[in-house]
């Protein structure tokens, strides 16, 4: 991401981006997802702007997000990661299905979150820095794994809601 991308985001959302966020996105840590508009860490400035506006407006019927919450990416299963711009460095938070009343702190800061995410990829047998071709499905293996995890979580949640009193 370039300085003009950061300026655009700041201007359009009336925010000041944290230095660690700028550092991480300037040297995007997940090469296969670079400039992606739908990933753990969005790398597309317009998608970042759009998704932040969506959540501020009450995306998918959710309560409106405060303007100091800053969407950074999602898990591919309707849940997302965000920063609290009032804190520096901000922890990385996980909002279950985008609901800010269901928060979990994922990491004390963005750089730690990126390191943990890379470690998770490696534990799952994925080298996030390899120049590997897409899988036989035509999709990157990380995307396939994330999709499987998302579907499994969705099925588990649905079964829990149906059968647990």
N, C-alpha and C positions, 0 to 999 in steps of 0.2 A: 504494500500500500504506500502511496506517495504522500508527500506533504499536502498536495492539493486535495487528495482524498480526505485527509484529516481535517483540513480547513472546511471542506464541504460539509462533513458530518457535524462539526462544531457549529457552523453557521445555521444549518438546517434544523438542528435540534436544540440550539441555544445552550450548549454544554461546553465545558472545558474537559478535553480528554486527558486522562491521567498519563503521566510519563511512561509507566510500565506498559500500558495498553499500546501506546505509540511504538515503544521499542519492540514489543512482541509482534505487532502487525507489520512493522517496517521490515522485519526479517521473519516472514510468516513461517511458523514451525511445522506445518503439515503440507509439504509440497504438492501432494496429490489433490488437495482441496483448495489450492491457491485460487483466488478469485471466485470461489464457490459462493453461491447465494443460499446454500442450505447445508450447514455442516456444524460440527462441534464449535468451531470458531469461524464466524463469517469473515470472509476476506473481500467482500464486495461492498463498497461504500454505499451505493444506493440501496442495496438489500438491508444493510444495517440501519439506514435512515428509515426505510419503510417499516421494518419490523419494530423499531422503537416507537414509531408513530402509532402502529397498530396497538401495541400494549398500552401506550399512554391513553389511547381512546377507549380501551376496554375490549381488547381482542377476543373474539369468539364468545362474547357474553361475560367475560371475566371483569372483575372490578378494575377500574383504571389504575395504572401504575403511577406512582409518584415520579416526577420528572428527574429525580436524582437516581432512579434505577436505570441502568443502561444495559440493554440486551446485547450479548456478544455472540451467542450461538445456541444451537439446540441439539438434542440427542436423537433427532429423527423420529421421535415418538410423542410429539406435542409437548414435551417438557423442555425447559430452556435454562441457559446459564446467563447470569448477569452480574454487573458490578454495582456497588453503591458509590456514586460519584462524590458523596460527602466524606468518604473515608479514603485516606491515602497512606499506604496502598489499600485498596479495597479487597476484601475477601471475594472469592468467586462463589456466588450463590447458585443453587439449583432450585428452580421453581417447578414443582410437580404440576404438569399440564398448564404451566404459565401462571398458576395461582400463587400470588405472593404471600398468601396466608399459609402456604405449605412449603416453607423454605428449609433448605439444608445448606449449611456451609460446606462447600466442597474442598476449599483450600484457603489458606490465609492470604494468598495473593495470586495474581495471574500467572506469574512465572512459575510458581510452585505447581499450580494447576496444570500448566502445559507439561512440566516435567512428569507429573503423575500420569497424565493422559498418554504421553509417549511410553512410559513404563507399562501402562495397561495394554497398549497396542502390542508391545514386545512380548508381554506375558501371553497374549492371545496368538502369538506366532506371526505378528505383522511387523514388518520393518517400515515405519512411516517415512523413511528417507530413501528407500529402494526405488529404483526406476523400473519397478515390475510392471508388466503389462496388466490390463484389467483381467479379471477372472474369466472363466469360461462363460459366465452369465453375461459378460459384457460390462460388469460393474466392478469397481475396485473392491478387493476383498474386505477392506474395513467397512465399506458401505453395506456389503452383504451381511457381515457380522452384526453391525448396528441394526439392520433391518430385522434380522432374526431375533435379536435381543428385544427390540421394540414390540414385535408381534407377540413374543412370549410374555412380555410384561403386560401387554394389553389383554391377552387371553386370561392370564392369571388374575388380573384386576377384575375383569368381567365375571369370571367364575366366583371369585371371592364375593363380589357384590350380589350375585344371584343366590348363592348357597349359604352365606354366613349371615345368621340373623342379626 
